[in-house]
Amino acid sequence: MLNYDNPTIHAEISILPIGTSSTSISKEVAAAFDAIRKTKDVKTAKLTPMGTQIEADNIQAILRSVEAAHQAVKSTGAKRIVSNIRIAERLDASRTLEDEVKSVTEKLPD
């Protein structure tokens, strides 16, 4: 049975600010991550070395978080922003990001 009333939506966003004064992008990433985690209806935001994983109950929250991240990076003075965004919407079950990882790790050989 498909779960259209309670979907689980996961996204991963990687933002690359261009035109900054340094080769370090930690200031811009921190601004983007802070904006994502403060976005209304975002249930989970997990910072990883290569991007941010986001969990929400609706696609609007995911898209608002992406927009908020872009605005935050703009406010740091970046002259250009390149983003990679992947969105996965599961309709047959409501699962967290941790559930998805656990499903794989349980299948690893000892």
C-alpha positions in Angstrom: 0.0 0.0 0.0 1.4 3.4 -0.9 1.7 6.0 1.8 0.7 9.2 0.0 -0.6 10.7 3.3 2.6 10.4 5.2 5.5 10.3 2.8 9.1 10.3 3.9 11.3 12.6 1.9 15.1 12.6 2.1 17.4 15.0 0.3 21.1 15.5 0.1 22.5 18.9 -0.9 26.0 19.8 -1.6 26.8 23.5 -2.0 29.9 24.9 -3.6 30.4 28.6 -3.1 32.6 30.2 -5.8 34.2 33.6 -5.7 35.2 33.7 -2.1 38.3 35.2 -0.6 39.7 31.8 0.5 40.1 28.2 -0.5 38.3 27.3 2.7 34.5 27.1 2.4 33.7 26.2 6.0 32.2 29.6 6.8 29.8 29.3 3.8 28.9 25.7 4.6 28.2 26.6 8.3 25.8 29.4 7.1 24.1 27.0 4.7 23.8 24.2 7.3 22.4 26.6 10.0 19.8 27.9 7.5 18.8 24.3 6.6 18.4 23.1 10.2 16.3 26.2 11.1 13.9 25.7 8.2 10.3 25.0 9.3 9.2 21.3 9.0 12.7 20.0 8.5 12.9 17.0 10.8 16.5 16.1 10.5 19.6 17.9 9.1 22.8 15.9 9.2 26.1 17.5 8.2 28.5 15.2 6.4 32.0 15.9 4.9 30.5 16.0 1.4 27.1 17.6 2.0 24.0 17.8 4.1 21.3 15.1 4.4 17.8 16.4 5.1 14.6 14.6 6.2 11.1 16.1 6.0 7.5 15.1 5.7 6.9 17.2 2.6 8.7 18.3 -0.5 8.0 22.0 0.2 10.1 21.8 3.4 13.0 20.3 1.4 12.7 23.0 -1.3 12.5 25.8 1.4 15.6 24.5 3.0 17.5 24.5 -0.3 16.4 28.1 -0.9 17.4 29.1 2.7 20.8 27.5 2.2 21.3 29.5 -1.0 20.3 32.7 0.6 22.6 32.1 3.5 25.6 31.5 1.2 24.8 34.6 -0.8 24.8 36.6 2.5 28.4 35.5 3.1 29.5 37.3 -0.1 30.0 34.3 -2.4 29.9 35.5 -6.0 28.5 32.2 -7.4 26.8 29.1 -5.9 26.7 25.7 -7.5 24.5 23.1 -5.8 23.9 19.4 -6.3 20.6 18.2 -5.0 19.2 14.7 -4.8 15.7 14.0 -3.5 14.2 10.7 -2.7 10.5 10.3 -1.8 9.4 7.0 -0.4 5.7 6.2 -0.7 5.5 2.6 0.4 6.9 3.2 4.0 7.9 6.0 6.3 11.5 5.6 7.2 14.1 7.8 8.7 17.6 8.4 7.3 18.9 6.2 10.2 16.5 3.4 9.2 17.8 3.4 5.7 21.4 3.1 6.9 20.5 0.4 9.4 18.8 -1.6 6.7 22.1 -1.7 4.8 24.5 -2.3 7.8 22.3 -5.2 8.9 23.1 -7.0 5.6 26.8 -6.6 5.8 28.7 -9.8 6.4 30.4 -10.3 9.8 
